[in-house]
Amino acid sequence: MAGAVAALTVPLALAAGTGSAHAASCTAGTGPYQKQVEKFLGRPVDGRQSVADCQATKAFQAKHGITPTIGYAGPVTWRTMNTMLAQRAAGRNPNKAGTCPTNRGRIACVDLTRQLSWIQDGATLKYGPVPVRTGKDGTETRTGLKKIYYRDIDHWSSLYHVSMPYSQFFDGGQAFHSVTKSMWNPPGSAGCVNMTPTDAKAYWNLLKNGEDVFVYGRKPGT
């Protein structure tokens, strides 16, 4: 992760004559993922950085907390976009490959590779798939078959001193819980499976102690 962040360090100044202070905060540098980022953002795909390209990229970065927020088409920005594309491709059949067990009744599935989670009952999709934010490099969400062992609707973390609403713990302090930041905010959590308040509440209502959780894959960047 440190190498990826370092790769984003580029000159901040645009070519002379761009005018606005907003434009001046953009980079003139053409990033290694320029074409991919342009295509994702619906920009003309020419592989050359423009003021408009930079501003569109910068807006995306600002929305999801990607730093430095300078409009550079670097690896962290493209990794985020590529994860979004994989999530969209999952559609309403996230377990098409059959990796999450279908022989255990109701189960919450967490695919680290696509940063997706859903609840299924056998092969029937009950909720989702929804984007999630899992553990960063060094504090990865651990893989394997787990069970929910403790629930607290208004949990307060004594370790991190933060609120963790709708917490459902399934593995040694790792839990589903809601956060207010973007699900695509890098680098990730301290190991928990972060969810939007809406999705965390839905999981709270659909799951209970003793139910299965299956975590698999590997988060991009870890």
Buried (B, 14 or more C-beta within 10 A) or exposed (E): BEEBBEBBEBEBEBEEEBEEEEBEBBBBBBBBBBBBBBBBBEBEBEBEBBBBBBBBBBEBBEEBEBEBBBBBBBBBBBBBBBBBEBBEEBEEEBBEEEBBBBEBEBBBBBBBEBBBBBBBBEEEBBBBBBBBBBBBEEBBBBBEBBEBBEBBEEBEBEEEEEBBBBBBBBBEEBBBBBBEEBBBBBBBBBBBBBBBEEBBBBBBEBBEEEBBBBBBBEBBBB
